[in-house]
Amino acid sequence: MAGLALEGPNPDVDVLDGINGLAKDAPHWVNKAMEYIGEYGIIAGLGVLCLIAWWSARRGPGAPSAVAGLVWAPLAAGLALLANIPIRAFVERPRPFKDHAGLEVLIPGKSDYSFVSDHATLTMAVGVGLFVAHRKYGLIGIALALAEGFCRVYMGVHYPTDVVGGFALGTAVALLLAPLAQALLVPLATAVGRSKAAWLVRAPGADAGAGQDAEGGRVVAGSAMPRGQKERDKDLAA
């Protein structure tokens, strides 16, 4: 496309040209669907995925710790978006349709800067945050984030490197701050589990015995051993 031509090869623009070019040949209803999915649908889908993961985690052993890990996913997304504010202000990269004529822009009128993509940052932070807490839901979340990145380029509102930068930022925040987040959130979730709002971290009727010994004292999850093994240990000690 002549409108996208620059002096010398530019892989970023070439990939943008190729992916956004699909929108030019697609039926109108396909582009409208991509517009909705890329702007709102995938983010809404991730929200539903987080709720499903939370509902499931409440029913398993070690529920407060599992729920604390899931809470980190949306918190990581929020922190990543905050971190992106100074990055955008520093880079000041215009949207691709401002510098390259001929793009099929599905959402016109965006006047903010392009690098890095907020949508890519948010969705990947949620996906990686979910992965830290639960592999299955995390893989689904990461797949949705990758689809979000494709949609942003397809819609003509971001360069591919805007998306890659967003993926990197979201991943970095979700992974690097996860240990600190767990150290803060697990005690909080445990305290909630002992309050009147216990249903938030443990489903009513779920087995809460994994964190208690026979006398009602707390033990570390996974530290309990079979009765027969305890008796053998006593014999050896004798």
Beta strands, then each sheet from edge to edge (+ up, - down):
end
